[in-house]
Amino acid sequence: MYVVLYSPTGITEELIRNERMQQDLLASGLVSTPDDRGWDSIVVNQVPDMRGGRDRRYLPFYLFEVPWNVVSDLLMNRLCIIALVNPGQVMRTLEADGFDVRASTRLDLSRDSFSLFSQAEGPDGNDYQLELGGLSYCIAETVHEFKSVEYVVEHAREMLRVARKVTLPRFVTDNAAG
């Protein structure tokens, strides 16, 4: 869910803490499906990420076809885009696609937030459990490039496909020879 705030005099804490915004968040359904596993929370991201000195793994906002006055308003803190993400919804979507999702106590969508696993048959006929890491980069890209959670699922599927086709056969062959 994205929230866009604009004030010609600049975005203030009072504007962000507005009661209507809280009511809209509750009405959005972002947290309407509570999970007894404790997966639900709200992670808040500013789009674009205005923290300096960060390693960018997503398209910088100024490369989008955005009118100059919008870029100016973003840079001058008159316009603020906030992305609200429920990690529980992301994890449930991956789980529904057949992945084994294991959450940590830190549900902030960082690389330590949850682990993703799947099973694959190796060339030797044995089943192997594969951990698919690095989804936090894909999630950051999804948030900052306005993509859907389906993009994260497609990314995880492709990671699994490559692991089954390239990594697992090489791993099994190398370990059998060793």
HELIX and SHEET records of a PDB file:
HELIX    1   1 GLU A   13  ILE A   16  1                                   4    
HELIX    2   2 GLU A   19  ALA A   27  1                                   9    
HELIX    3   3 PHE A   61  LEU A   63  5                                   3    
HELIX    4   4 TRP A   68  LEU A   75  1                                   8    
HELIX    5   5 PRO A   87  ALA A   96  1                                  10    
HELIX    6   6 LEU A  135  HIS A  144  1                                  10    
HELIX    7   7 VAL A  149  VAL A  162  1                                  14    
HELIX    8   8 ALA A  163  THR A  167  3                                   5    
HELIX    9   9 LEU A  168  ALA A  177  1                                  10    
SHEET    1   A 3 TYR A   2  TYR A   6  0                                        
SHEET    2   A 3 LEU A  79  VAL A  85 -1                                        
SHEET    3   A 3 VAL A  43  VAL A  47 -1                                        
SHEET    1   B 3 ASP A 100  ALA A 103  0                                        
SHEET    2   B 3 PHE A 114  GLU A 121 -1                                        
SHEET    3   B 3 ASP A 127  GLU A 131 -1                                        
END                                                                             
